[in-house]
């Protein structure tokens, strides 16, 4: 099945698509389930899952960051194209290349900021350089810091105390876990912008935002498209 640019995703591409879509569905499912169960427990049994709100908030943040990269991949981000649509083909292509290049630079800045924020929680060094990384600088570890209410899953993450916290046990989930989506998500955003930039350079993509094709598809389905 071809995508909107006529490219075959291939077996690996299809696998990655399904993986990303399933991860998004799983996060949404957990959020809805926890919220529903907590409401029932609160109003029916006068009780609650004390850590559910923090988990839902964390998953919502994960969903936003992860969804940004998926939106770049599928070219579904909204934007204003009133100016570029009236440009001739060559200036429009130059504008698309410029926009894609700026997006890559922005993603690089995001990646540096995400790493520098998350690294202390993992007991790692932050990067040097104001805008782009020029090396690593030792920083004070924040690996001891924990979430407020989320229990520590010993069976799944029992290796973390010895790995990043000098063997000191955790009573709650350490902050390194919920914040790990920052470098992972920003790395995905950077990857997707680089891929989009390559497609724009190769002429396989002409915009970084959702085009008017969706409007035309809706009009076609409703029978109002002038060409149908």
N, C-alpha and C positions, 0 to 999 in steps of 0.2 A: 504494500500500500504506500503510495507516494505522499509526501508532505505537501504543504502549500507551495513549495518552491520546486516541486517535481523531483525531489530526491528520494531515493529508496533508503529507508533507515537501516536495512540490513538486520541480520539476526542479533548482533550485539546491541545495535541501536534500539531495536524493538524491546530487548530485555531491559535496557536502561530506562526506556519510556515506561514500561510496565512497573519496574521497581520504584521509580519516582512517584508514579500515580498511586501505587499501593501504599507507599509511605505516607503520602498526603492523606489518603483515605483512612489509614490506621490512626494517624494523629487526630483527625477529625472525629473518628469513631470513639477514641478514648476520651476526648474532651466532652462529647455529647453524653456518653455513658456515665462518666463521673459526675457531670452536672445534674443529670436526671436522677441518679441514685441518691445524690446528696440532698436534692430537693425533697424526694420522697421520704428519706430518713428524717429530715428536719421537720416536715409538717405532719408526718404520720407517726413517727416513733420518737419525736422530740430528741433526736440525736443527729450526729453528722460525722462525716469522714474529715477529720480536722486538716489533713494534708491535701485534700482534693483541690481546693482553690489554688494553692501554690503550684500543683502539678498542671492544672488547666492553664494558668497564666504562663507557665514555662512552655507548654506545648503550643500555645498561641503564638508566642515569640518565635519558636522554632518554625512554625507553619509560615509565618510572615517571611522570615529570612530564606527558608527553603523555597517558598513560593516565588520569591523574586527571581531566583536563578531559573526556575521552571518557566516563568513568564518570559524571560529573555530567550530561552531556548525555543519556545513556541511562538515568539513574537506576538504576545498578547498584551503587552503594556500599552497603556493609553498615552497619547501625546497630541500635540498640535502640529498639523501638517498643512495649514492653510497657505503658508508662504512657499514651502517646497513644492506643493502641487502645481503652482503656477510657473515654476521655473522650467526652462528647457531641459532636455535630457542630460546634457553634460554637466551644467551647474547643479542639477539635482543629484547626480551621482557624486560629485565632489562634496556636496553638503552631507550626503549619507556617509561617505568615507570619513569626513571630519567628525561627524556625530559619533560614529563607531569608535574612532580613535580616542575621543574625549571620554567615552564610556569605559574604555579599557584603562585609561589613566585613573579615572575615578574608582574603578574596581581595585586597582593596585593600592590606592590610598586607603580604601576600605579594608583591604587584606592586611595592610600594615597595622592599622588601628585595631582591627579585631585580634590579631596575634598579640599585640602589646597589652591589650586588656585582659586576654585570657591567660597568657603565659604565666603570670605570677601565681594564679590559682592552681597551675599544674607544676609549680616549683621550677619553671623554666625562665630563661633570660629573655628580656625584651630586646627589640631591635634598636640600633642607634640610627641617627639621621632624623631630620625634622620631617621630611616629606616621604622619602623613599629609604628603605633599609640599606645601611652601609656596613652593618656588622651586628654584633650582639653585645649587650651591656648587662652585667649582673644586677639583679634587682632583688628586693626583699620578698621572700616567699609568702604567699597567701594560701598555701595549700591546706592550712588548718581551718580555714573558714568554711562554714556549713550553711545549708539552707535552714529556714526557720522551723519547718514542720515535717518535711519529707523524710520518711525513715530510710536508714541506710541498708540497702539490700546486700547483706553479707555474702550470700551465695553467688551473686553476680559480680560484685565489685570488691570482694575480699582482698584482692591484691593491691588496692589503692593505698592503704596506709603504709605498707612497706615501700611502695614505688615512689610516692611523692611526699609523704608526711612523716618520714623518719620512724616509721613503725607505730606512731601514735594512732590509736583507734578513733573511729568516727562514731558519734551517736546519731547523727543525721547525715543525709546525703551531702557530700562536699560540693561546694560551689563550682568546682572544676567540671562537673558533669553537665549541669544545665547550661553553663556558659560555653561548652565545647562547640555548640552550634555556630558560635560567632566565627571562629576560623574556618570551620568546615563549610558553613554556608557562604561565607565570603570567597572562599576558594572556588566554590561552584559558580558563584556569580562571575568571578574573574574568568573562569574557564568558558562560560557561556558567552561572555562578551568577546573574548578572543576568537571563539568559533564564529560568532556573528560578524566580527570584523573581517575575518578571512572570507566569509561568504560574500560580504559586500565588495571586497577587493576583487573577488573572482566573478562578480556580476551575477551571482546566484540569489542575491537578496538586495532589495532596493530601499529598505527602510528599517529602522530599529524599533518601530512601534506598530501597533495593529493598524492595518490599512482599512480602506473602505470596502474591502471584499466582504466583510461580515455584513455590512449594511446591504450590499447587493444580494447576498445569499438570503437574508431575511425578506427583502423585497421580492425575490424570486419565489420563495416559498409562499408568500402571501398573494402572489399573482399581480403585483403592482410594478414589477420591474419593466421599464420601457422596452427592453429588448425581448421580453418573454411573451 
